[in-house]
């Protein structure tokens, strides 16, 4: 072989080495040739975190190894060409999950709160009832106009509220409220209307009988109650028999944490139950013709949402004292546990989510038609429970299309208990307990 030939061979190997080396480096960095586009493009990926962790993963019809284990909580599917990929998660005995995922070069689509619900995981815990509430895992039920707790008959015909300490507020058909301690004692019921009227006359020198329009437990002591009438908002101590008036002419209130929030003609106000100081949250005033139907405080305590009788949903911010109209025909709403989202159901049927930390509306396209009558968030702030037309659905919040898992049918009401990760629901067949995790 002469010198010229050896030189050609040498340079050929050098060029080949550079080309192969470049290709190897490019491949290791996620570059692939896209035959559809006719060019090299950087690949992307999909990251998954699934419960249960041993679920099967399928991408574009092919099985993918689930990398979840003792030392890794999720699965990264890498080296995916740009475009839409069909992802499917399944496990025997569980509802499935699937989504069309758009993969972008150099990025990863993240789905870190995928939750598959077990099928047929409900247990009947009692016979049918008119309505119910839960107290330490036991049901307080209304049956044939009577309130029953175990073998005890509780005075009243409607359950208003149940405290964690074991007390229950009930009401009769005539509008009389009662307080009963279900945790022990003789089970005697205190007539709250009579007690309130007597204390109002003797301690506040305010004669006359006025109807109680709303009532709730004080957050620090369930022997104390927050009471609303047409003329004022009061805190009544049923143990020490004392009464304090907070404000006149409220249009609805809510108690959460250390805050008592109410709506009034002059705006939305907050009262610190520890410091006993009022603070004006917003100058958005309500009129008697359109009072607050519901008021809710975000779990972070920084936001207040007010639903008026007309269907107007307003969002107020403590820090900026600003007000924002969220929607106009709202029937039900709820803050997510992390306070980042406000879900609301329209009177005409659609269910939407407003993202608070990044002002953005998120429509849930799969939830249309019948109006939602009851709404609650799952503890991960990524799923909703919604009751509509008797169907209790578990709804994914996030990228479309939305995954919906049907927990039960013919449901009249439900109660989600995040501390036990269980949901209780009532049907004509009885009261059931459904565990979210098998």
C-alpha positions as CSV (number, residue, x, y, z in Angstrom):
1,X,0.0,0.0,0.0
2,X,1.6,3.3,-1.1
3,X,1.7,6.4,1.0
4,X,-1.2,8.1,-0.8
5,X,-3.5,5.1,-0.1
6,X,-2.5,4.9,3.5
7,X,-3.2,8.6,3.9
8,X,-6.7,8.1,2.4
9,X,-7.4,5.2,4.7
10,X,-6.1,7.1,7.7
11,X,-8.2,10.2,7.1
12,X,-11.2,8.0,6.3
13,X,-10.9,6.4,9.7
14,X,-10.5,9.8,11.4
15,X,-13.7,11.1,9.7
16,X,-15.5,7.9,10.6
17,X,-14.3,8.2,14.2
18,X,-15.5,11.8,14.4
19,X,-18.8,11.0,12.8
20,X,-19.4,7.9,15.1
21,X,-18.3,9.8,18.1
22,X,-20.5,12.7,17.3
23,X,-23.4,10.4,16.8
24,X,-22.8,8.6,20.1
25,X,-22.6,11.9,22.0
26,X,-25.7,13.2,20.2
27,X,-27.5,10.0,21.0
28,X,-26.5,10.1,24.6
29,X,-27.8,13.6,24.8
30,X,-31.2,12.6,23.4
31,X,-30.9,13.5,19.7
32,X,-32.7,11.3,17.2
33,X,-33.5,11.3,13.5
34,X,-37.2,12.1,13.0
35,X,-38.1,10.3,9.8
36,X,-41.4,12.0,9.5
37,X,-39.8,15.5,9.8
38,X,-36.7,14.4,7.9
39,X,-34.3,16.0,10.4
40,X,-32.5,15.4,13.7
41,X,-34.4,16.5,16.8
42,X,-33.8,16.4,20.5
43,X,-36.0,13.9,22.3
44,X,-38.3,14.4,25.3
45,X,-39.7,12.2,28.0
46,X,-42.6,11.5,30.3
47,X,-42.3,11.2,34.1
48,X,-44.9,9.1,36.0
49,X,-45.6,8.6,39.6
50,X,-48.5,6.1,40.1
51,X,-50.5,4.7,43.0
52,X,-50.6,1.7,43.2
53,X,-46.9,1.7,42.3
54,X,-46.9,-1.7,40.6
55,X,-49.4,-0.7,37.9
56,X,-48.7,-1.6,34.3
57,X,-47.6,1.1,31.8
58,X,-48.3,1.1,28.1
59,X,-47.1,3.7,25.7
60,X,-48.3,3.7,22.1
61,X,-49.5,0.1,22.5
62,X,-46.1,-1.2,23.9
63,X,-45.4,-2.2,27.4
64,X,-43.0,0.0,29.4
65,X,-40.9,-1.1,32.4
66,X,-42.3,0.3,35.7
67,X,-39.2,1.6,37.5
68,X,-41.0,2.3,40.8
69,X,-39.5,0.5,43.7
70,X,-37.9,0.7,47.1
71,X,-35.3,3.4,46.0
72,X,-37.3,5.1,43.2
73,X,-40.8,6.5,43.5
74,X,-41.5,7.1,39.8
75,X,-40.8,6.1,36.2
76,X,-39.1,8.2,33.5
77,X,-39.8,7.2,29.9
78,X,-37.0,8.9,28.0
79,X,-35.8,9.3,24.3
80,X,-39.3,10.0,22.9
81,X,-39.7,11.7,19.6
82,X,-41.6,15.0,19.5
83,X,-45.3,14.5,19.1
84,X,-48.4,13.0,20.7
85,X,-48.0,9.7,22.5
86,X,-50.8,7.6,23.9
87,X,-50.2,6.6,27.5
88,X,-52.2,4.0,29.4
89,X,-52.0,2.9,33.1
90,X,-53.8,-0.2,34.3
91,X,-54.0,-2.8,37.0
92,X,-56.3,-5.7,37.5
93,X,-59.2,-4.8,39.8
94,X,-58.7,-1.1,39.4
95,X,-60.1,1.7,37.2
96,X,-57.8,2.5,34.3
97,X,-56.1,5.8,33.4
98,X,-55.1,7.0,29.9
99,X,-54.1,10.2,28.2
100,X,-52.7,11.6,25.0
101,X,-49.5,13.3,25.9
102,X,-47.7,15.9,23.8
103,X,-43.9,15.4,24.2
104,X,-41.7,18.4,23.4
105,X,-37.9,18.2,22.6
106,X,-35.7,18.6,25.6
107,X,-38.5,18.5,28.1
108,X,-40.5,16.0,30.1
109,X,-44.3,15.9,30.6
110,X,-44.9,15.2,34.3
111,X,-47.8,13.3,35.8
112,X,-46.8,12.7,39.4
113,X,-50.3,12.3,41.0
114,X,-51.8,9.4,39.0
115,X,-54.2,7.5,41.3
116,X,-56.1,4.4,40.3
117,X,-59.1,3.7,42.4
118,X,-60.0,0.1,43.3
119,X,-63.1,-1.4,41.8
120,X,-65.8,-3.0,44.0
121,X,-64.2,-1.7,47.2
122,X,-67.3,-0.5,49.0
123,X,-68.7,-2.0,52.2
124,X,-72.2,-1.6,53.5
125,X,-72.1,-0.3,57.0
126,X,-75.8,0.5,57.7
127,X,-79.3,0.4,56.3
128,X,-80.8,3.3,54.1
129,X,-81.3,6.7,55.8
130,X,-82.6,10.1,54.8
131,X,-79.3,11.8,55.5
132,X,-76.2,11.2,57.6
133,X,-73.0,12.7,59.2
134,X,-69.9,10.9,60.5
135,X,-68.6,11.0,64.1
136,X,-65.4,9.1,64.8
137,X,-66.2,6.6,62.1
138,X,-69.7,6.1,63.3
139,X,-72.8,7.3,61.5
140,X,-75.3,9.8,62.8
141,X,-78.4,9.2,60.7
142,X,-81.8,10.7,60.0
143,X,-84.4,8.0,59.6
144,X,-88.1,8.6,59.2
145,X,-87.7,12.2,60.6
146,X,-85.7,11.0,63.7
147,X,-82.0,11.4,64.4
148,X,-80.3,8.2,65.5
149,X,-76.8,7.6,66.8
150,X,-76.2,4.0,67.6
151,X,-79.1,3.1,70.0
152,X,-79.6,6.7,71.0
153,X,-82.4,9.0,69.8
154,X,-81.2,12.6,69.4
155,X,-83.7,15.5,69.6
156,X,-84.5,17.3,66.3
157,X,-85.2,16.2,62.7
158,X,-82.2,17.6,60.8
159,X,-78.4,17.4,61.3
160,X,-76.8,20.9,61.2
161,X,-73.2,20.1,62.2
162,X,-71.1,17.7,64.2
163,X,-67.9,18.6,66.1
164,X,-64.8,16.5,66.5
165,X,-65.4,16.7,70.3
166,X,-68.6,14.7,70.0
167,X,-71.3,17.4,70.1
168,X,-74.0,17.8,67.5
169,X,-76.2,20.7,66.5
170,X,-79.6,19.6,65.3
171,X,-82.8,21.5,64.2
172,X,-86.5,20.7,64.3
173,X,-88.9,21.4,61.5
174,X,-90.1,24.5,63.3
175,X,-86.6,26.0,63.3
176,X,-85.6,25.3,66.9
177,X,-81.9,24.4,67.3
178,X,-80.5,21.9,69.9
179,X,-77.1,21.1,71.2
180,X,-76.4,17.5,72.3
181,X,-73.2,15.9,73.6
182,X,-72.9,12.4,72.0
183,X,-69.6,11.6,73.6
184,X,-71.1,10.8,77.0
185,X,-73.3,12.2,79.8
186,X,-77.0,11.9,80.0
187,X,-77.6,12.8,76.4
188,X,-79.8,15.8,77.3
189,X,-80.4,18.4,74.6
190,X,-80.0,22.1,75.2
191,X,-82.6,24.3,73.5
192,X,-80.3,26.9,71.8
193,X,-83.1,29.3,70.8
194,X,-84.3,29.7,74.4
195,X,-80.8,30.0,75.8
196,X,-79.9,32.6,73.2
197,X,-83.0,34.7,73.8
198,X,-82.5,34.6,77.6
199,X,-78.8,35.6,77.4
200,X,-79.6,38.4,74.8
201,X,-82.1,39.9,77.2
202,X,-80.2,39.5,80.4
203,X,-76.6,40.3,79.3
204,X,-77.0,42.6,76.2
205,X,-80.3,44.2,77.3
206,X,-81.8,43.3,73.9
207,X,-85.4,42.2,74.5
208,X,-87.6,40.2,72.1
209,X,-87.3,36.9,70.3
210,X,-85.5,36.7,67.0
211,X,-85.1,33.6,64.9
212,X,-81.6,32.0,64.5
213,X,-80.7,31.9,60.8
214,X,-77.4,30.1,60.9
215,X,-75.2,28.4,63.6
216,X,-71.8,26.8,63.8
217,X,-69.3,25.5,66.3
218,X,-66.5,27.8,67.6
219,X,-63.2,26.3,66.4
220,X,-61.5,26.2,69.8
221,X,-64.4,25.0,72.0
222,X,-67.4,23.1,70.8
223,X,-69.3,24.3,73.9
224,X,-69.2,27.7,72.3
225,X,-71.2,28.6,69.2
226,X,-71.3,31.3,66.5
227,X,-74.9,32.3,65.9
228,X,-76.3,34.5,63.2
229,X,-79.7,36.3,63.3
230,X,-81.1,38.9,60.9
231,X,-79.9,41.6,63.4
232,X,-76.4,40.4,64.4
233,X,-73.6,37.9,64.7
234,X,-72.9,36.5,68.2
235,X,-70.6,34.1,70.1
236,X,-72.5,32.1,72.8
237,X,-70.8,30.1,75.5
238,X,-73.2,27.3,76.5
239,X,-71.0,26.2,79.4
240,X,-70.5,29.5,81.1
241,X,-73.7,31.0,79.8
242,X,-72.3,34.1,78.2
243,X,-73.1,36.0,75.0
244,X,-71.0,38.4,73.0
245,X,-72.2,40.4,69.9
246,X,-69.6,40.7,67.1
247,X,-71.4,42.7,64.5
248,X,-74.8,43.9,63.4
249,X,-76.7,43.0,60.2
250,X,-74.4,40.3,58.7
251,X,-75.2,38.6,55.4
252,X,-73.6,35.2,56.0
253,X,-70.5,33.9,57.9
254,X,-67.9,31.2,58.1
255,X,-65.6,30.0,60.8
256,X,-62.2,28.5,59.9
257,X,-59.0,28.3,62.0
258,X,-58.8,31.4,64.1
259,X,-60.9,33.5,61.8
260,X,-64.6,34.4,61.8
261,X,-65.5,35.9,58.4
262,X,-68.7,37.6,57.5
263,X,-70.3,39.5,54.6
264,X,-72.0,42.8,55.2
265,X,-73.3,45.9,53.4
266,X,-70.0,47.7,53.8
267,X,-67.7,44.8,52.7
268,X,-66.2,41.5,53.8
269,X,-64.8,41.4,57.3
270,X,-62.7,39.0,59.4
271,X,-62.6,38.7,63.2
272,X,-59.6,37.1,64.9
273,X,-60.9,34.8,67.5
274,X,-57.6,34.9,69.5
275,X,-56.9,38.7,69.4
276,X,-60.6,39.7,69.2
277,X,-59.8,42.2,66.5
278,X,-61.8,42.9,63.3
279,X,-60.1,43.4,59.9
280,X,-61.7,44.6,56.7
281,X,-60.8,42.1,53.9
282,X,-62.6,43.8,51.0
283,X,-64.8,46.8,50.2
284,X,-67.0,44.6,48.1
285,X,-70.4,45.1,49.9
286,X,-73.4,42.9,49.7
287,X,-77.1,44.0,49.6
288,X,-79.9,42.4,51.5
289,X,-81.5,41.4,48.1
290,X,-78.4,39.3,47.2
291,X,-76.8,38.0,50.4
292,X,-74.1,35.5,50.8
293,X,-75.3,31.9,50.4
294,X,-71.9,30.4,51.3
295,X,-68.6,31.7,52.5
296,X,-65.4,29.6,52.5
297,X,-61.9,30.4,53.6
298,X,-58.9,28.8,51.9
299,X,-56.9,26.3,54.0
300,X,-53.9,28.7,53.8
301,X,-56.2,31.4,55.4
302,X,-55.2,34.0,52.8
303,X,-58.3,33.9,50.6
304,X,-62.0,34.1,51.0
305,X,-64.7,33.0,48.5
306,X,-68.2,34.3,48.7
307,X,-71.1,32.8,46.8
308,X,-74.1,35.1,46.6
309,X,-77.8,34.1,46.1
310,X,-77.7,35.3,42.5
311,X,-74.9,32.8,41.7
312,X,-72.1,35.4,41.7
313,X,-68.8,33.9,43.0
314,X,-66.3,36.4,44.4
315,X,-62.7,35.8,45.5
316,X,-61.1,38.1,48.0
317,X,-57.4,38.3,49.0
318,X,-56.5,39.2,52.6
319,X,-53.1,40.8,51.7
320,X,-54.1,43.0,48.8
321,X,-57.8,43.5,49.9
322,X,-58.7,42.9,46.3
323,X,-61.9,41.3,44.9
324,X,-62.2,39.2,41.7
325,X,-65.4,38.0,40.1
326,X,-64.8,34.3,39.3
327,X,-68.1,33.3,37.7
328,X,-71.8,34.3,37.5
329,X,-74.0,31.2,37.7
330,X,-72.3,29.1,40.4
331,X,-74.1,26.5,42.4
332,X,-71.3,24.9,44.4
333,X,-67.6,25.6,45.0
334,X,-64.6,24.4,47.1
335,X,-60.9,25.3,47.7
336,X,-58.2,22.7,47.2
337,X,-56.3,21.6,50.3
338,X,-53.2,23.3,49.0
339,X,-55.2,26.5,48.3
340,X,-53.9,26.7,44.7
341,X,-57.3,25.9,43.1
342,X,-60.9,27.0,43.4
343,X,-63.3,24.5,41.8
344,X,-66.8,25.6,41.0
345,X,-69.9,24.0,39.5
346,X,-72.2,26.0,37.2
347,X,-75.9,25.9,37.7
348,X,-76.2,24.7,34.1
349,X,-73.8,21.8,34.6
350,X,-70.2,22.5,33.7
351,X,-67.5,22.1,36.3
352,X,-64.5,24.4,36.2
353,X,-61.3,25.1,38.2
354,X,-59.7,28.5,38.7
355,X,-56.0,28.4,39.5
356,X,-55.4,31.0,42.1
357,X,-51.6,31.1,42.2
358,X,-51.4,31.5,38.4
359,X,-54.6,33.2,37.4
360,X,-56.0,30.7,34.9
361,X,-59.3,29.0,34.2
362,X,-59.3,25.3,33.6
363,X,-62.4,23.7,32.1
364,X,-63.0,20.1,32.7
365,X,-64.4,19.0,29.3
366,X,-65.6,15.6,30.5
367,X,-67.9,17.1,33.1
368,X,-70.8,18.6,31.3
369,X,-74.6,18.0,31.4
370,X,-76.2,17.5,34.7
371,X,-75.5,20.1,37.5
372,X,-73.1,19.1,40.3
373,X,-75.0,19.1,43.6
374,X,-72.0,18.3,45.9
375,X,-68.3,18.9,45.5
376,X,-65.2,18.1,47.5
377,X,-61.4,17.9,46.9
378,X,-59.3,14.8,47.4
379,X,-56.4,15.4,49.8
380,X,-53.8,15.5,46.9
381,X,-55.3,18.7,45.4
382,X,-55.2,16.9,42.0
383,X,-58.6,15.1,42.1
384,X,-62.2,16.1,42.8
385,X,-65.3,14.2,44.1
386,X,-68.4,15.4,42.3
387,X,-72.0,14.2,42.7
388,X,-74.4,14.7,39.8
389,X,-77.5,12.9,38.8
390,X,-76.8,10.3,41.5
391,X,-73.4,9.5,40.1
392,X,-70.4,9.9,42.5
393,X,-67.3,10.5,40.3
394,X,-63.6,10.8,41.1
395,X,-62.3,13.4,38.6
396,X,-58.7,14.2,37.6
397,X,-57.8,17.9,37.5
398,X,-55.1,18.8,35.0
399,X,-54.2,18.2,31.4
400,X,-57.0,17.2,29.1
401,X,-58.6,14.8,28.4
402,X,-59.8,14.4,32.0
403,X,-59.9,10.9,33.5
404,X,-63.2,10.2,35.4
405,X,-63.7,7.1,37.6
406,X,-67.2,6.3,38.8
407,X,-67.2,5.4,42.5
408,X,-70.9,4.7,42.9
409,X,-74.4,5.3,41.4
410,X,-77.8,6.2,42.9
411,X,-76.0,8.4,45.5
412,X,-77.9,11.1,47.4
413,X,-75.0,12.5,49.4
414,X,-71.4,11.7,50.4
415,X,-68.8,12.6,53.1
416,X,-65.1,12.4,52.4
417,X,-62.8,11.7,55.4
418,X,-59.2,12.6,54.4
419,X,-57.7,11.3,57.7
420,X,-58.9,7.8,57.0
421,X,-58.8,8.2,53.2
422,X,-62.3,6.9,52.9
423,X,-65.5,8.2,51.4
424,X,-69.0,7.5,52.9
425,X,-72.0,7.7,50.7
426,X,-75.7,7.1,50.9
427,X,-77.9,5.2,48.4
428,X,-81.3,3.6,48.5
429,X,-79.5,0.4,49.3
430,X,-77.8,1.7,52.4
431,X,-74.9,3.6,53.8
432,X,-71.5,2.6,52.3
433,X,-67.8,3.0,53.2
434,X,-65.4,3.1,50.2
435,X,-61.7,3.0,50.9
436,X,-59.6,4.9,48.4
437,X,-56.6,2.6,48.8
438,X,-57.1,-1.1,48.8
